[in-house]
Amino acid sequence: MEENTILEQEEKLSQQQCITMTPSFKNEFLSTVKWGKYIGIMMYISAGLIVLLCIAMAMFPASLADSYGVDDAEDVSIAIGSIVIAITVIIMLLCAGLTVFFGYKLQKGCTELEKGCMNNSQNNYLAGIHHIKIFTQVCGVLMIISLFIAFLSVLGTFAAGILSAL
């Protein structure tokens, strides 16, 4: 029931409002959209570099064990290092996946906004804004999580310093 009234209100607003652009605003808008697409492409490239780094890191424990002439099972420190590297690789692959998701949402949003600008289509504008809204919401949530983890890290380091002084 409530959802229907919201949809009806949005439909009335979309019928009442028409998007008009001056030529200078349109040029600036399209320039901004191009930069958004560029950032999206850079996100794909960085995700690829993260994956390459993960592959290199995954090969590191084997090369380390070969250089010392021991198996991972024989040397506990190399085994622990291998576990830490494996966990790091998994986390980095998750980051690469998120980066691809971000790049996709930004690219899709910018493409829809560009279509809306070229065709003066409100549907394309709304679709583009929807994708960019998801992009910014996920970025915001991840930023809050990152700040919380950084705070806990600083707090943990501070506590460890105090405990080691005792």
MODELLER restraints for C-alpha pairs under 7 A, 6 or more apart:
rsr = mdl.restraints
at = mdl.atoms
rsr.add(forms.Gaussian(group=physical.xy_distance, feature=features.Distance(at['CA:19:A'], at['CA:122:A']), mean=6.98, stdev=0.5))
rsr.add(forms.Gaussian(group=physical.xy_distance, feature=features.Distance(at['CA:30:A'], at['CA:114:A']), mean=6.52, stdev=0.5))
rsr.add(forms.Gaussian(group=physical.xy_distance, feature=features.Distance(at['CA:33:A'], at['CA:110:A']), mean=5.38, stdev=0.5))
rsr.add(forms.Gaussian(group=physical.xy_distance, feature=features.Distance(at['CA:33:A'], at['CA:114:A']), mean=6.66, stdev=0.5))
rsr.add(forms.Gaussian(group=physical.xy_distance, feature=features.Distance(at['CA:36:A'], at['CA:106:A']), mean=6.69, stdev=0.5))
rsr.add(forms.Gaussian(group=physical.xy_distance, feature=features.Distance(at['CA:36:A'], at['CA:110:A']), mean=6.28, stdev=0.5))
rsr.add(forms.Gaussian(group=physical.xy_distance, feature=features.Distance(at['CA:37:A'], at['CA:106:A']), mean=6.91, stdev=0.5))
rsr.add(forms.Gaussian(group=physical.xy_distance, feature=features.Distance(at['CA:37:A'], at['CA:107:A']), mean=5.23, stdev=0.5))
rsr.add(forms.Gaussian(group=physical.xy_distance, feature=features.Distance(at['CA:37:A'], at['CA:110:A']), mean=6.20, stdev=0.5))
rsr.add(forms.Gaussian(group=physical.xy_distance, feature=features.Distance(at['CA:40:A'], at['CA:103:A']), mean=4.25, stdev=0.5))
rsr.add(forms.Gaussian(group=physical.xy_distance, feature=features.Distance(at['CA:40:A'], at['CA:104:A']), mean=6.87, stdev=0.5))
rsr.add(forms.Gaussian(group=physical.xy_distance, feature=features.Distance(at['CA:40:A'], at['CA:106:A']), mean=5.74, stdev=0.5))
rsr.add(forms.Gaussian(group=physical.xy_distance, feature=features.Distance(at['CA:40:A'], at['CA:107:A']), mean=5.44, stdev=0.5))
rsr.add(forms.Gaussian(group=physical.xy_distance, feature=features.Distance(at['CA:41:A'], at['CA:103:A']), mean=6.71, stdev=0.5))
rsr.add(forms.Gaussian(group=physical.xy_distance, feature=features.Distance(at['CA:43:A'], at['CA:99:A']), mean=5.94, stdev=0.5))
rsr.add(forms.Gaussian(group=physical.xy_distance, feature=features.Distance(at['CA:43:A'], at['CA:100:A']), mean=6.59, stdev=0.5))
rsr.add(forms.Gaussian(group=physical.xy_distance, feature=features.Distance(at['CA:43:A'], at['CA:103:A']), mean=5.31, stdev=0.5))
rsr.add(forms.Gaussian(group=physical.xy_distance, feature=features.Distance(at['CA:44:A'], at['CA:99:A']), mean=6.98, stdev=0.5))
rsr.add(forms.Gaussian(group=physical.xy_distance, feature=features.Distance(at['CA:44:A'], at['CA:100:A']), mean=5.67, stdev=0.5))
rsr.add(forms.Gaussian(group=physical.xy_distance, feature=features.Distance(at['CA:44:A'], at['CA:103:A']), mean=6.15, stdev=0.5))
rsr.add(forms.Gaussian(group=physical.xy_distance, feature=features.Distance(at['CA:47:A'], at['CA:96:A']), mean=4.59, stdev=0.5))
rsr.add(forms.Gaussian(group=physical.xy_distance, feature=features.Distance(at['CA:47:A'], at['CA:99:A']), mean=5.90, stdev=0.5))
rsr.add(forms.Gaussian(group=physical.xy_distance, feature=features.Distance(at['CA:47:A'], at['CA:100:A']), mean=6.32, stdev=0.5))
rsr.add(forms.Gaussian(group=physical.xy_distance, feature=features.Distance(at['CA:50:A'], at['CA:92:A']), mean=6.81, stdev=0.5))
rsr.add(forms.Gaussian(group=physical.xy_distance, feature=features.Distance(at['CA:50:A'], at['CA:96:A']), mean=6.10, stdev=0.5))
rsr.add(forms.Gaussian(group=physical.xy_distance, feature=features.Distance(at['CA:51:A'], at['CA:93:A']), mean=6.48, stdev=0.5))
rsr.add(forms.Gaussian(group=physical.xy_distance, feature=features.Distance(at['CA:51:A'], at['CA:96:A']), mean=6.81, stdev=0.5))
rsr.add(forms.Gaussian(group=physical.xy_distance, feature=features.Distance(at['CA:54:A'], at['CA:89:A']), mean=5.34, stdev=0.5))
rsr.add(forms.Gaussian(group=physical.xy_distance, feature=features.Distance(at['CA:54:A'], at['CA:92:A']), mean=6.96, stdev=0.5))
rsr.add(forms.Gaussian(group=physical.xy_distance, feature=features.Distance(at['CA:57:A'], at['CA:85:A']), mean=6.84, stdev=0.5))
rsr.add(forms.Gaussian(group=physical.xy_distance, feature=features.Distance(at['CA:58:A'], at['CA:86:A']), mean=6.85, stdev=0.5))
rsr.add(forms.Gaussian(group=physical.xy_distance, feature=features.Distance(at['CA:61:A'], at['CA:82:A']), mean=5.62, stdev=0.5))
rsr.add(forms.Gaussian(group=physical.xy_distance, feature=features.Distance(at['CA:65:A'], at['CA:71:A']), mean=5.88, stdev=0.5))
rsr.add(forms.Gaussian(group=physical.xy_distance, feature=features.Distance(at['CA:65:A'], at['CA:72:A']), mean=6.43, stdev=0.5))
rsr.add(forms.Gaussian(group=physical.xy_distance, feature=features.Distance(at['CA:72:A'], at['CA:78:A']), mean=5.76, stdev=0.5))
rsr.add(forms.Gaussian(group=physical.xy_distance, feature=features.Distance(at['CA:72:A'], at['CA:79:A']), mean=5.04, stdev=0.5))
rsr.add(forms.Gaussian(group=physical.xy_distance, feature=features.Distance(at['CA:73:A'], at['CA:79:A']), mean=6.48, stdev=0.5))
rsr.add(forms.Gaussian(group=physical.xy_distance, feature=features.Distance(at['CA:102:A'], at['CA:135:A']), mean=6.01, stdev=0.5))
rsr.add(forms.Gaussian(group=physical.xy_distance, feature=features.Distance(at['CA:105:A'], at['CA:131:A']), mean=5.42, stdev=0.5))
rsr.add(forms.Gaussian(group=physical.xy_distance, feature=features.Distance(at['CA:105:A'], at['CA:132:A']), mean=6.47, stdev=0.5))
rsr.add(forms.Gaussian(group=physical.xy_distance, feature=features.Distance(at['CA:105:A'], at['CA:135:A']), mean=5.90, stdev=0.5))
rsr.add(forms.Gaussian(group=physical.xy_distance, feature=features.Distance(at['CA:106:A'], at['CA:131:A']), mean=6.80, stdev=0.5))
rsr.add(forms.Gaussian(group=physical.xy_distance, feature=features.Distance(at['CA:106:A'], at['CA:132:A']), mean=5.90, stdev=0.5))
rsr.add(forms.Gaussian(group=physical.xy_distance, feature=features.Distance(at['CA:106:A'], at['CA:135:A']), mean=6.50, stdev=0.5))
rsr.add(forms.Gaussian(group=physical.xy_distance, feature=features.Distance(at['CA:108:A'], at['CA:128:A']), mean=6.85, stdev=0.5))
rsr.add(forms.Gaussian(group=physical.xy_distance, feature=features.Distance(at['CA:108:A'], at['CA:131:A']), mean=6.66, stdev=0.5))
rsr.add(forms.Gaussian(group=physical.xy_distance, feature=features.Distance(at['CA:109:A'], at['CA:127:A']), mean=6.94, stdev=0.5))
rsr.add(forms.Gaussian(group=physical.xy_distance, feature=features.Distance(at['CA:109:A'], at['CA:128:A']), mean=3.84, stdev=0.5))
rsr.add(forms.Gaussian(group=physical.xy_distance, feature=features.Distance(at['CA:109:A'], at['CA:129:A']), mean=6.26, stdev=0.5))
rsr.add(forms.Gaussian(group=physical.xy_distance, feature=features.Distance(at['CA:109:A'], at['CA:131:A']), mean=4.76, stdev=0.5))
rsr.add(forms.Gaussian(group=physical.xy_distance, feature=features.Distance(at['CA:109:A'], at['CA:132:A']), mean=5.34, stdev=0.5))
rsr.add(forms.Gaussian(group=physical.xy_distance, feature=features.Distance(at['CA:110:A'], at['CA:128:A']), mean=6.12, stdev=0.5))
rsr.add(forms.Gaussian(group=physical.xy_distance, feature=features.Distance(at['CA:112:A'], at['CA:124:A']), mean=5.06, stdev=0.5))
rsr.add(forms.Gaussian(group=physical.xy_distance, feature=features.Distance(at['CA:112:A'], at['CA:125:A']), mean=6.28, stdev=0.5))
rsr.add(forms.Gaussian(group=physical.xy_distance, feature=features.Distance(at['CA:112:A'], at['CA:127:A']), mean=6.23, stdev=0.5))
rsr.add(forms.Gaussian(group=physical.xy_distance, feature=features.Distance(at['CA:112:A'], at['CA:128:A']), mean=4.53, stdev=0.5))
rsr.add(forms.Gaussian(group=physical.xy_distance, feature=features.Distance(at['CA:113:A'], at['CA:124:A']), mean=6.05, stdev=0.5))
rsr.add(forms.Gaussian(group=physical.xy_distance, feature=features.Distance(at['CA:113:A'], at['CA:125:A']), mean=4.97, stdev=0.5))
rsr.add(forms.Gaussian(group=physical.xy_distance, feature=features.Distance(at['CA:113:A'], at['CA:128:A']), mean=4.90, stdev=0.5))
rsr.add(forms.Gaussian(group=physical.xy_distance, feature=features.Distance(at['CA:115:A'], at['CA:124:A']), mean=6.18, stdev=0.5))
rsr.add(forms.Gaussian(group=physical.xy_distance, feature=features.Distance(at['CA:116:A'], at['CA:122:A']), mean=6.20, stdev=0.5))
rsr.add(forms.Gaussian(group=physical.xy_distance, feature=features.Distance(at['CA:116:A'], at['CA:124:A']), mean=4.59, stdev=0.5))
rsr.add(forms.Gaussian(group=physical.xy_distance, feature=features.Distance(at['CA:116:A'], at['CA:125:A']), mean=4.99, stdev=0.5))
